[in-house]
């Protein structure tokens, strides 16, 4: 077992060689290697990354969704929803970031990799719950953080900060009921203290 991390440039070459034409884009920034895959190649490519002798990414350590609709205050051209996966090879001491965009914004859909790594099961449920990304082949794709009756996906950038509905317990009906949100959306501006003396403290004096 190697105890020395592989050089990032070597890892980039190794991954690109293993995946071949499946790699749409490969980058290396701050010593971290990322590859972009097409949705159609995603499951097959992930299997290669797990099983190829030079890759051996035995662990999926993170999977999350990203909504690029207003990414970094720029105009994003292309599919809106993306899944980002971080893989770890314990045996080869190397890490890799994998990105794949969902081709359909109206129904963001990708193959599930929970059959390759068990840890993907809950991560995919979280991405489904918060972003509405559907993972084909997942054997139990249910909400995991919000209530089962929750409306919408709260991490989408067009989701209102106050939500769509609120719930309360109705004593007469003896059950939880859902109603439209009754509060007005508002922006909170933090108070900036400019007084020389505030709460008995002199500005600039140590606490």
TAMO-V797365 format. One record per pair of residues at least 12 apart in sequence whose C-alpha atoms are under 8 Angstrom apart, sorted by the first residue. I is the first residue (numbers start at 0). J is the second residue. If there is no record, write none. Layout:
# TAMO-V797365
i->[I,I]
j->[J,J]
This chain:
# TAMO-V797365
i->[0,0,1,1,1,2,2,3,4,4,4,5,5,5,7,7,7,7,8,10,10,11,11,11,11,13,13,14,14,17,17,17,17,17,18,18,18,21,21,21,21,22,22,22,22,23,23,23,24,31,31,31,32,32,32,33,33,33,33,34,34,34,34,35,35,35,36,36,36,36,37,37,38,38,38,38,38,38,41,41,41,42,42,42,45,46,49,54,54,55,55,55,56,56,56,56,56,57,57,57,57,57,58,58,58,58,58,59,59,59,59,59,59,59,60,60,60,60,60,61,61,61,61,61,62,62,62,62,62,62,62,62,63,63,63,63,63,63,63,64,64,64,64,64,64,64,65,65,65,65,65,66,66,66,66,66,66,66,67,67,67,68,68,69,78,78,78,78,78,79,79,79,80,80,80,80,80,81,81,81,81,82,82,82,82,83,83,83,83,84,84,84,85,106,106,107,107,107,108,108,108,108,109,109,109,109,110,110,110,111,111,111,111,111,112,113,120,121,123,124,124,124,124,125,125,125,127,127,127,128,128,128,128,128,128,129,129,129,129,130,130,130,130,131,131,149,150,150,151,160,161,161,161,162,163,163,164,164,164,164,165,165,165,165,165,166]
j->[90,91,90,91,92,91,92,92,91,92,93,91,92,93,27,30,31,32,27,32,93,25,26,27,32,53,54,48,54,47,48,51,53,54,44,47,48,36,37,40,44,34,35,36,37,35,36,37,36,94,95,96,94,95,96,95,96,97,98,95,96,97,98,97,98,99,97,98,99,100,99,100,99,100,101,102,109,110,99,109,110,110,111,112,112,115,115,88,91,88,90,91,86,87,88,89,94,86,87,88,89,116,86,87,88,89,116,84,85,86,87,116,118,119,84,85,86,87,118,84,85,86,119,122,82,83,84,85,119,122,123,126,82,83,84,122,123,125,126,80,81,82,83,126,130,132,80,81,82,83,130,79,80,81,130,154,155,156,79,80,81,80,156,156,100,101,102,103,104,100,101,104,100,101,104,107,132,98,99,100,101,98,99,100,101,96,97,98,99,96,97,98,97,132,133,131,132,133,132,133,134,135,132,133,134,135,134,135,136,123,134,135,136,137,137,137,137,143,140,140,141,142,143,142,143,144,140,141,142,141,142,143,144,145,152,152,153,154,155,152,153,154,155,151,152,164,163,164,163,184,180,182,184,180,179,180,177,178,179,180,177,178,179,180,181,178]
